[in-house]
Amino acid sequence: MAVGKEIRGKIKSVENTKKITKAMEMVAASKMRKAQERMRAARPYAEKIRNITAHLSEANPEYKSPYMRTGGVTKAVGFIVVTTDKGLCGGLNTNLLRALTNKMREVQDGGGTIQTVAIGNKGLGFLNRVGANVVSHVVQLGDAPQLERLIGPVKVMLDAFVEGKLDAVHLCYTKFVNTMKQEPMIELLLPLAGHRLDRGAGEKTQYGWDYIYEPDAPTVIDELLTRYLEALVYQGVAENMASEQSARMVAMKSATDNAGNLINELKLIYNKTRQAAITKELSEIVSGAAAV
């Protein structure tokens, strides 16, 4: 019964795959909770820097940071692309890279030039395949983003903007909405939009004190804005990691369910095949007995 043996082999193979996908689903669920906690823990730091920087900017209206430079035609554009290092997370990277491709095409159609920074293996591989100018990259970040590893590649973009080599810098990442939903985001990082530093009445009351600057106000404001931009990138990486684990958990759950359905179908086919073989043998025995 060669056909039955082949089907049994397929069933065994799918059962082994189901065990793997189930284990990956459980691991992703565990990592997802930690990634969400890490993502939420990063928000207060960025918010505190934003409040202080907004207060200092209002206290020194005569000084305009180079990060808030506006005006002119946007010809040279930089993209900081945050993707995952590993696959098996559904359409997470595909959706982001599709949105990035459309944005890059708009810039190129307008006669602009593009520079990119890749954070993550998948984004680096994609940018190399499409022939984009990758000025720096960082991969293998692990399960927890480390700010000291992100500062170097991000500083390349910040310095290029300050020197006037870039007119705008965009941050591309996947925003975590909930376990079932993640949104690809392409946000304008530089020039720093004024609305990012707007403060409400409550914040003005809370941060209404004066500061003593050492060595001077422009230096302090520029350093704070640099830290704020780095915090925004770190937050984007943390959001992307939380989205990655959520998407992987959902994808592995779907794969596990599909494997279970396939096993049931194969078992049904195996039983039908076996039943047909038995019926055939009985028919042959009966026919032989009748002939005798």
C-alpha positions, 0 to 999 in steps of 0.5 A: 500500500505505497499510497498510504505509506506516502500519505503517512509520511506527509502527515508526520512531516506536517505534524513536525512543522506544527510543533515548530510553529506552535513553539515559535508562537509561544516564544513570540508571545513571551517576547511580545509582552517584554517588547511592549513594556520596553516600548512604553517605558521609553515614552516618558524619557522622550516626553521629558526631553521634549518638554524641557527643549520646548521651554528652552526654545521659548525662552530663547526665541532669538536662537534657531537651531539648525535642526529646525531649519526650514525653507528651500526646495527639498531635493536631497532626502534621507530615510532611516529605515527600521525593519526586522532582522528575521522573517516569519512575521507576516507582511510586516516588512513588506508593507513598510518597504512598499510604502518606502518604495512609493515615497522614494519614487516620489522623490526621484520623480521630482529630481531629488537624491536619496540617502538611506540608513538601514536598521535591520537585516531585511531593510538592508537587503532590500535597499541593496537590491534596489540600488539605494545609497546606504550610508550606514547600517546596523543589524542584529540588534537582538530582542532589546534595542540598544541606544549606543548602537543606534547613535552612530548610524543616526548621527550620520543623518543628523550631521548631513542635515546640519551641514546642508547635504540633506533637506529632509530626513524621514523615519520609517518604522512600523507602529504598534497599535495592538496585537492584531494591528500594526501600521507602517509609518513614514514620519518627517524627522528633520527639519524638526516640526514646530508642532512637536515642541508645542506645549499645552497650558499644563506643561507651561505651568509645570515647566515654568522655571528658568534654567542656568545654561552652561556653557550657553543656551544654543549649545544646550538646546542643540544637545537636547534636540540631538538627544530628543531626535535619538529618543524618537529613533529609539522609540521607533525601533522599540515600536517596530520590535513590539510590532515584530513579535506581535506579527510573528505570534499571529503568523505562527498561530495562523500557520499552526491552525493551517497545519492542523487543518492540513493534517485533518485533510490528509488523515481523511484522504488516508482513511478513504484510501485505506478503506478503498484498498480493503474493499477491493481486497474483500471484493477479490476474496468474494469473487474468488470464493464464488468462482470456486 
